[in-house]
Amino acid sequence: MGSEVSKQMERRKTIQTEKKSLSDLKSSGEDYPGSDYRPQDRKNWMSHLDPQKLRINQIVWPGTHDSATNKIGIPLLTRPFAQCQSLSIYRQLSLGTRVLDIRVQEHRRVCHGILLTYGVDLVLNDVKKFLSDTQSEILILEIRTEFGHEDPPEFDKYLEEQLGEHLIHQDDAVFGKTVAELLPKRVICVWKPRKSSQPKPGSPLWSAGFLKDNWINTDLPSTKFDGNLNHLSEHPPVTSRKYFYRIENTVTPVADNPVLCVKPVTRRIHGYARLFIAQCFAKGFADRLQVFSTDFIDEDFVDACAGLTHARVEGKA
């Protein structure tokens, strides 16, 4: 018992040290090209950047991690351990989110680990409602079979039936095209089954290799921040690669720590998204930043991504 108490005390000390490290780094500044930009209308922020000029590989895509968990589990009982977003899919998209991370299981239910929530049809209905409300917003919809679950049967056909008219087909040329060149197609849907066949080249769906990341499983904010920077530095600039690369401004509850609820752990890093972008510039690889995701997305996170996108379109970054 004594050793466990000592271990947890040391853990708390490490967390405080890492939080202070990020806080001290923040004093060096969070300014970067576009950091003062605020979208006129977050629901239509891509439209205001001119679809004729905005290229897919210029976009810094604000995304949500475990997007469809706003109603997961049982309120006040299991939900705090699995909820990563408090807004519905439609409200996230209206706020400015442009990358969704949806986890499913064999019965087409959205899940996070062993906990289940609503069916994926509700997600797709929200996506289609948003598309009907807007004209020039492009989305990346990532759907994967959650670890420990089986693939939903014939799920690729289901996605194609539900989103067919909106789907941007898998094609390397997409990365260099403008938004206007892709319209009226609006959705890049990446389907990541665990056992079923991956989507083939030219398919309406995109395969797993087109959306990459390096998951760092830690609740230590500076460890995650620095690890994200290191992994990002290993990739080529967005203008010369044919895949999306995601950085997640998140930390994760871990089993050996008494704080297991998502929201208080998230707060350790949540306020440092702008600092991360500024550090990318300071270290010389801001041209590699592309998909940037978070738990509990808010307006400032969207503005940070839209601002850098605006600077790229204007030739300032």
Secondary structure, 3 states (H helix, E strand, C coil): CHHHHHHHHHHHHHHHHHHHHHHHHHCCCCCCCCCCCCCCCHHHCCHHHCCCCCEHHHCCEEEECCCCCCCCCCCCCCHHHCCCCCCCHHHHHHHCCCEEEEEECCCCEEEECCEEEEEHHHHHHHHHHHHHHCCCCCEEEEEEECCCCCCCCCHHHHHHHHHHHHECCCCHHHHHCEHHHHCCCCEEEEEECCCCCCCCCCCCCECHHHEEECCCCCCCHHHHHHHHHHHHHCCCCHHHCCCEEEEEECCCCCCCCCCCCHHHHHCCCHHHHHHHHHHHHHCCCHHHCCEEEECCCCHHHHHHHHHHHHHHHCCCC
